[in-house]
Amino acid sequence: MGNVIVKRSAGGLLAALVTAAAITGCSPGQPAGPKAYNYSSDGYLGTTSANPNLALNPGYHTYQVDSDIALSVLGRLKGVVDTQLQFNGPIGYVKLSVPRGTSPEKAAAIRAQAEQDLHTHLPRYRFVVTVKR
């Protein structure tokens, strides 16, 4: 009779282990229940991409607004007598005219300052700046 009890308890233990393994082995590894939606961290719960009139939306700024900003920045440069600006997608082409007597070193410094200022104020564009003496 003692042998029968051992077989029953061993069988019960085996059944419990198989059941426990089946329960834990069949779970997908993720908690059950509703999934949380993660909004983009724009401060507007993800509505930036849906609302074109928010200032954080990349489409908010137009070429006219961007050219006004760029011309304002370039207007502060000393030694520049004329400025031409053209946008072609993400690239802005800038032609600066300086007086004829300007040294090449001064022209290079003006060009470098213009690139730095434009990148600071309009980082979404890559600017190609040329200086004509």
Biotite code that builds the C-alpha atoms (Angstrom):
import biotite.structure as struc

atoms = struc.array([
    struc.Atom([0.000, 0.000, 0.000], chain_id="A", res_id=1, res_name="MET", atom_name="CA", element="C"),
    struc.Atom([2.896, 2.357, 0.689], chain_id="A", res_id=2, res_name="GLY", atom_name="CA", element="C"),
    struc.Atom([4.006, 1.876, -2.902], chain_id="A", res_id=3, res_name="ASN", atom_name="CA", element="C"),
    struc.Atom([0.637, 3.096, -4.228], chain_id="A", res_id=4, res_name="VAL", atom_name="CA", element="C"),
    struc.Atom([0.808, 6.321, -2.181], chain_id="A", res_id=5, res_name="ILE", atom_name="CA", element="C"),
    struc.Atom([4.262, 7.085, -3.537], chain_id="A", res_id=6, res_name="VAL", atom_name="CA", element="C"),
    struc.Atom([3.037, 6.538, -7.115], chain_id="A", res_id=7, res_name="LYS", atom_name="CA", element="C"),
    struc.Atom([0.010, 8.774, -6.539], chain_id="A", res_id=8, res_name="ARG", atom_name="CA", element="C"),
    struc.Atom([2.053, 11.557, -4.926], chain_id="A", res_id=9, res_name="SER", atom_name="CA", element="C"),
    struc.Atom([4.687, 11.266, -7.661], chain_id="A", res_id=10, res_name="ALA", atom_name="CA", element="C"),
    struc.Atom([1.950, 11.392, -10.295], chain_id="A", res_id=11, res_name="GLY", atom_name="CA", element="C"),
    struc.Atom([0.330, 14.400, -8.594], chain_id="A", res_id=12, res_name="GLY", atom_name="CA", element="C"),
    struc.Atom([3.695, 16.159, -8.372], chain_id="A", res_id=13, res_name="LEU", atom_name="CA", element="C"),
    struc.Atom([4.396, 15.421, -12.022], chain_id="A", res_id=14, res_name="LEU", atom_name="CA", element="C"),
    struc.Atom([0.958, 16.753, -13.042], chain_id="A", res_id=15, res_name="ALA", atom_name="CA", element="C"),
    struc.Atom([1.523, 19.919, -11.003], chain_id="A", res_id=16, res_name="ALA", atom_name="CA", element="C"),
    struc.Atom([4.931, 20.478, -12.607], chain_id="A", res_id=17, res_name="LEU", atom_name="CA", element="C"),
    struc.Atom([3.564, 19.934, -16.127], chain_id="A", res_id=18, res_name="VAL", atom_name="CA", element="C"),
    struc.Atom([0.697, 22.345, -15.443], chain_id="A", res_id=19, res_name="THR", atom_name="CA", element="C"),
    struc.Atom([3.059, 24.985, -14.035], chain_id="A", res_id=20, res_name="ALA", atom_name="CA", element="C"),
    struc.Atom([5.421, 24.603, -16.999], chain_id="A", res_id=21, res_name="ALA", atom_name="CA", element="C"),
    struc.Atom([2.525, 24.884, -19.438], chain_id="A", res_id=22, res_name="ALA", atom_name="CA", element="C"),
    struc.Atom([1.235, 28.037, -17.801], chain_id="A", res_id=23, res_name="ILE", atom_name="CA", element="C"),
    struc.Atom([4.600, 29.796, -17.676], chain_id="A", res_id=24, res_name="THR", atom_name="CA", element="C"),
    struc.Atom([5.900, 28.374, -20.950], chain_id="A", res_id=25, res_name="GLY", atom_name="CA", element="C"),
    struc.Atom([2.907, 29.495, -22.981], chain_id="A", res_id=26, res_name="CYS", atom_name="CA", element="C"),
    struc.Atom([2.902, 33.129, -21.894], chain_id="A", res_id=27, res_name="SER", atom_name="CA", element="C"),
    struc.Atom([4.228, 35.531, -24.529], chain_id="A", res_id=28, res_name="PRO", atom_name="CA", element="C"),
    struc.Atom([6.532, 37.266, -22.065], chain_id="A", res_id=29, res_name="GLY", atom_name="CA", element="C"),
    struc.Atom([4.532, 40.478, -22.080], chain_id="A", res_id=30, res_name="GLN", atom_name="CA", element="C"),
    struc.Atom([1.954, 41.467, -19.509], chain_id="A", res_id=31, res_name="PRO", atom_name="CA", element="C"),
    struc.Atom([-1.642, 40.829, -20.420], chain_id="A", res_id=32, res_name="ALA", atom_name="CA", element="C"),
    struc.Atom([-4.054, 43.704, -20.697], chain_id="A", res_id=33, res_name="GLY", atom_name="CA", element="C"),
    struc.Atom([-4.361, 46.845, -22.763], chain_id="A", res_id=34, res_name="PRO", atom_name="CA", element="C"),
    struc.Atom([-1.246, 48.277, -24.377], chain_id="A", res_id=35, res_name="LYS", atom_name="CA", element="C"),
    struc.Atom([-0.220, 51.816, -23.505], chain_id="A", res_id=36, res_name="ALA", atom_name="CA", element="C"),
    struc.Atom([0.240, 54.155, -26.464], chain_id="A", res_id=37, res_name="TYR", atom_name="CA", element="C"),
    struc.Atom([3.435, 56.175, -26.343], chain_id="A", res_id=38, res_name="ASN", atom_name="CA", element="C"),
    struc.Atom([3.051, 59.686, -27.667], chain_id="A", res_id=39, res_name="TYR", atom_name="CA", element="C"),
    struc.Atom([5.972, 61.517, -29.165], chain_id="A", res_id=40, res_name="SER", atom_name="CA", element="C"),
    struc.Atom([7.639, 63.756, -26.619], chain_id="A", res_id=41, res_name="SER", atom_name="CA", element="C"),
    struc.Atom([6.594, 67.015, -28.246], chain_id="A", res_id=42, res_name="ASP", atom_name="CA", element="C"),
    struc.Atom([4.559, 68.298, -25.316], chain_id="A", res_id=43, res_name="GLY", atom_name="CA", element="C"),
    struc.Atom([1.344, 68.064, -27.322], chain_id="A", res_id=44, res_name="TYR", atom_name="CA", element="C"),
    struc.Atom([0.650, 64.307, -26.908], chain_id="A", res_id=45, res_name="LEU", atom_name="CA", element="C"),
    struc.Atom([1.651, 63.532, -30.468], chain_id="A", res_id=46, res_name="GLY", atom_name="CA", element="C"),
    struc.Atom([-0.566, 66.111, -32.153], chain_id="A", res_id=47, res_name="THR", atom_name="CA", element="C"),
    struc.Atom([2.367, 68.012, -33.647], chain_id="A", res_id=48, res_name="THR", atom_name="CA", element="C"),
    struc.Atom([2.403, 65.861, -36.748], chain_id="A", res_id=49, res_name="SER", atom_name="CA", element="C"),
    struc.Atom([-1.380, 66.128, -37.076], chain_id="A", res_id=50, res_name="ALA", atom_name="CA", element="C"),
    struc.Atom([-1.747, 69.892, -36.650], chain_id="A", res_id=51, res_name="ASN", atom_name="CA", element="C"),
    struc.Atom([0.185, 71.914, -39.226], chain_id="A", res_id=52, res_name="PRO", atom_name="CA", element="C"),
    struc.Atom([-0.400, 75.212, -37.381], chain_id="A", res_id=53, res_name="ASN", atom_name="CA", element="C"),
    struc.Atom([1.667, 74.303, -34.335], chain_id="A", res_id=54, res_name="LEU", atom_name="CA", element="C"),
    struc.Atom([5.057, 75.974, -34.297], chain_id="A", res_id=55, res_name="ALA", atom_name="CA", element="C"),
    struc.Atom([6.816, 72.646, -33.614], chain_id="A", res_id=56, res_name="LEU", atom_name="CA", element="C"),
    struc.Atom([5.594, 71.114, -36.862], chain_id="A", res_id=57, res_name="ASN", atom_name="CA", element="C"),
    struc.Atom([8.309, 71.143, -39.561], chain_id="A", res_id=58, res_name="PRO", atom_name="CA", element="C"),
    struc.Atom([5.742, 72.391, -42.079], chain_id="A", res_id=59, res_name="GLY", atom_name="CA", element="C"),
    struc.Atom([4.900, 75.418, -39.942], chain_id="A", res_id=60, res_name="TYR", atom_name="CA", element="C"),
    struc.Atom([7.691, 77.504, -41.397], chain_id="A", res_id=61, res_name="HIS", atom_name="CA", element="C"),
    struc.Atom([7.464, 78.471, -45.031], chain_id="A", res_id=62, res_name="THR", atom_name="CA", element="C"),
    struc.Atom([10.225, 79.436, -47.425], chain_id="A", res_id=63, res_name="TYR", atom_name="CA", element="C"),
    struc.Atom([9.120, 83.072, -47.105], chain_id="A", res_id=64, res_name="GLN", atom_name="CA", element="C"),
    struc.Atom([9.468, 83.035, -43.323], chain_id="A", res_id=65, res_name="VAL", atom_name="CA", element="C"),
    struc.Atom([12.784, 81.184, -43.568], chain_id="A", res_id=66, res_name="ASP", atom_name="CA", element="C"),
    struc.Atom([14.136, 83.618, -46.166], chain_id="A", res_id=67, res_name="SER", atom_name="CA", element="C"),
    struc.Atom([13.086, 86.557, -43.972], chain_id="A", res_id=68, res_name="ASP", atom_name="CA", element="C"),
    struc.Atom([14.992, 85.011, -41.052], chain_id="A", res_id=69, res_name="ILE", atom_name="CA", element="C"),
    struc.Atom([18.055, 84.320, -43.220], chain_id="A", res_id=70, res_name="ALA", atom_name="CA", element="C"),
    struc.Atom([18.093, 87.818, -44.720], chain_id="A", res_id=71, res_name="LEU", atom_name="CA", element="C"),
    struc.Atom([17.745, 89.316, -41.258], chain_id="A", res_id=72, res_name="SER", atom_name="CA", element="C"),
    struc.Atom([20.714, 87.285, -40.031], chain_id="A", res_id=73, res_name="VAL", atom_name="CA", element="C"),
    struc.Atom([22.813, 88.132, -43.088], chain_id="A", res_id=74, res_name="LEU", atom_name="CA", element="C"),
    struc.Atom([21.901, 91.820, -42.801], chain_id="A", res_id=75, res_name="GLY", atom_name="CA", element="C"),
    struc.Atom([23.826, 91.980, -39.508], chain_id="A", res_id=76, res_name="ARG", atom_name="CA", element="C"),
    struc.Atom([27.119, 91.011, -41.166], chain_id="A", res_id=77, res_name="LEU", atom_name="CA", element="C"),
    struc.Atom([29.567, 93.885, -41.497], chain_id="A", res_id=78, res_name="LYS", atom_name="CA", element="C"),
    struc.Atom([31.260, 94.342, -44.864], chain_id="A", res_id=79, res_name="GLY", atom_name="CA", element="C"),
    struc.Atom([28.474, 92.831, -47.008], chain_id="A", res_id=80, res_name="VAL", atom_name="CA", element="C"),
    struc.Atom([27.011, 95.141, -49.665], chain_id="A", res_id=81, res_name="VAL", atom_name="CA", element="C"),
    struc.Atom([24.557, 92.732, -51.371], chain_id="A", res_id=82, res_name="ASP", atom_name="CA", element="C"),
    struc.Atom([22.943, 89.396, -50.534], chain_id="A", res_id=83, res_name="THR", atom_name="CA", element="C"),
    struc.Atom([21.237, 86.853, -52.767], chain_id="A", res_id=84, res_name="GLN", atom_name="CA", element="C"),
    struc.Atom([19.393, 83.882, -51.275], chain_id="A", res_id=85, res_name="LEU", atom_name="CA", element="C"),
    struc.Atom([17.804, 80.864, -52.926], chain_id="A", res_id=86, res_name="GLN", atom_name="CA", element="C"),
    struc.Atom([16.292, 77.746, -51.362], chain_id="A", res_id=87, res_name="PHE", atom_name="CA", element="C"),
    struc.Atom([16.197, 74.402, -53.127], chain_id="A", res_id=88, res_name="ASN", atom_name="CA", element="C"),
    struc.Atom([14.633, 71.896, -50.759], chain_id="A", res_id=89, res_name="GLY", atom_name="CA", element="C"),
    struc.Atom([16.849, 71.483, -47.694], chain_id="A", res_id=90, res_name="PRO", atom_name="CA", element="C"),
    struc.Atom([19.725, 73.452, -49.233], chain_id="A", res_id=91, res_name="ILE", atom_name="CA", element="C"),
    struc.Atom([20.058, 77.223, -49.115], chain_id="A", res_id=92, res_name="GLY", atom_name="CA", element="C"),
    struc.Atom([22.358, 78.949, -51.585], chain_id="A", res_id=93, res_name="TYR", atom_name="CA", element="C"),
    struc.Atom([23.724, 82.296, -50.433], chain_id="A", res_id=94, res_name="VAL", atom_name="CA", element="C"),
    struc.Atom([25.794, 84.723, -52.509], chain_id="A", res_id=95, res_name="LYS", atom_name="CA", element="C"),
    struc.Atom([27.371, 87.580, -50.610], chain_id="A", res_id=96, res_name="LEU", atom_name="CA", element="C"),
    struc.Atom([28.940, 90.567, -52.325], chain_id="A", res_id=97, res_name="SER", atom_name="CA", element="C"),
    struc.Atom([31.705, 92.433, -50.537], chain_id="A", res_id=98, res_name="VAL", atom_name="CA", element="C"),
    struc.Atom([33.584, 95.587, -51.664], chain_id="A", res_id=99, res_name="PRO", atom_name="CA", element="C"),
    struc.Atom([36.380, 95.077, -54.208], chain_id="A", res_id=100, res_name="ARG", atom_name="CA", element="C"),
    struc.Atom([39.170, 96.007, -51.828], chain_id="A", res_id=101, res_name="GLY", atom_name="CA", element="C"),
    struc.Atom([38.270, 93.292, -49.303], chain_id="A", res_id=102, res_name="THR", atom_name="CA", element="C"),
    struc.Atom([41.140, 90.937, -48.549], chain_id="A", res_id=103, res_name="SER", atom_name="CA", element="C"),
    struc.Atom([40.695, 87.194, -49.167], chain_id="A", res_id=104, res_name="PRO", atom_name="CA", element="C"),
    struc.Atom([41.130, 86.528, -45.445], chain_id="A", res_id=105, res_name="GLU", atom_name="CA", element="C"),
    struc.Atom([38.369, 89.004, -44.564], chain_id="A", res_id=106, res_name="LYS", atom_name="CA", element="C"),
    struc.Atom([36.088, 87.485, -47.251], chain_id="A", res_id=107, res_name="ALA", atom_name="CA", element="C"),
    struc.Atom([36.722, 83.997, -45.825], chain_id="A", res_id=108, res_name="ALA", atom_name="CA", element="C"),
    struc.Atom([35.928, 85.255, -42.318], chain_id="A", res_id=109, res_name="ALA", atom_name="CA", element="C"),
    struc.Atom([32.666, 86.817, -43.543], chain_id="A", res_id=110, res_name="ILE", atom_name="CA", element="C"),
    struc.Atom([31.748, 83.557, -45.283], chain_id="A", res_id=111, res_name="ARG", atom_name="CA", element="C"),
    struc.Atom([32.486, 81.489, -42.169], chain_id="A", res_id=112, res_name="ALA", atom_name="CA", element="C"),
    struc.Atom([30.491, 83.870, -39.955], chain_id="A", res_id=113, res_name="GLN", atom_name="CA", element="C"),
    struc.Atom([27.551, 83.768, -42.381], chain_id="A", res_id=114, res_name="ALA", atom_name="CA", element="C"),
    struc.Atom([27.531, 79.943, -42.389], chain_id="A", res_id=115, res_name="GLU", atom_name="CA", element="C"),
    struc.Atom([27.700, 79.801, -38.613], chain_id="A", res_id=116, res_name="GLN", atom_name="CA", element="C"),
    struc.Atom([24.924, 82.361, -38.098], chain_id="A", res_id=117, res_name="ASP", atom_name="CA", element="C"),
    struc.Atom([22.646, 80.713, -40.653], chain_id="A", res_id=118, res_name="LEU", atom_name="CA", element="C"),
    struc.Atom([23.181, 77.267, -39.149], chain_id="A", res_id=119, res_name="HIS", atom_name="CA", element="C"),
    struc.Atom([22.397, 78.658, -35.684], chain_id="A", res_id=120, res_name="THR", atom_name="CA", element="C"),
    struc.Atom([19.135, 80.302, -36.752], chain_id="A", res_id=121, res_name="HIS", atom_name="CA", element="C"),
    struc.Atom([17.979, 77.804, -39.406], chain_id="A", res_id=122, res_name="LEU", atom_name="CA", element="C"),
    struc.Atom([19.430, 74.391, -38.530], chain_id="A", res_id=123, res_name="PRO", atom_name="CA", element="C"),
    struc.Atom([17.028, 72.519, -40.820], chain_id="A", res_id=124, res_name="ARG", atom_name="CA", element="C"),
    struc.Atom([18.903, 73.769, -43.887], chain_id="A", res_id=125, res_name="TYR", atom_name="CA", element="C"),
    struc.Atom([22.385, 73.141, -45.208], chain_id="A", res_id=126, res_name="ARG", atom_name="CA", element="C"),
    struc.Atom([23.744, 76.403, -46.548], chain_id="A", res_id=127, res_name="PHE", atom_name="CA", element="C"),
    struc.Atom([26.245, 76.859, -49.364], chain_id="A", res_id=128, res_name="VAL", atom_name="CA", element="C"),
    struc.Atom([27.742, 80.327, -48.980], chain_id="A", res_id=129, res_name="VAL", atom_name="CA", element="C"),
    struc.Atom([29.888, 81.997, -51.625], chain_id="A", res_id=130, res_name="THR", atom_name="CA", element="C"),
    struc.Atom([31.494, 85.424, -51.430], chain_id="A", res_id=131, res_name="VAL", atom_name="CA", element="C"),
    struc.Atom([32.003, 87.564, -54.521], chain_id="A", res_id=132, res_name="LYS", atom_name="CA", element="C"),
    struc.Atom([34.573, 90.387, -54.409], chain_id="A", res_id=133, res_name="ARG", atom_name="CA", element="C"),
])
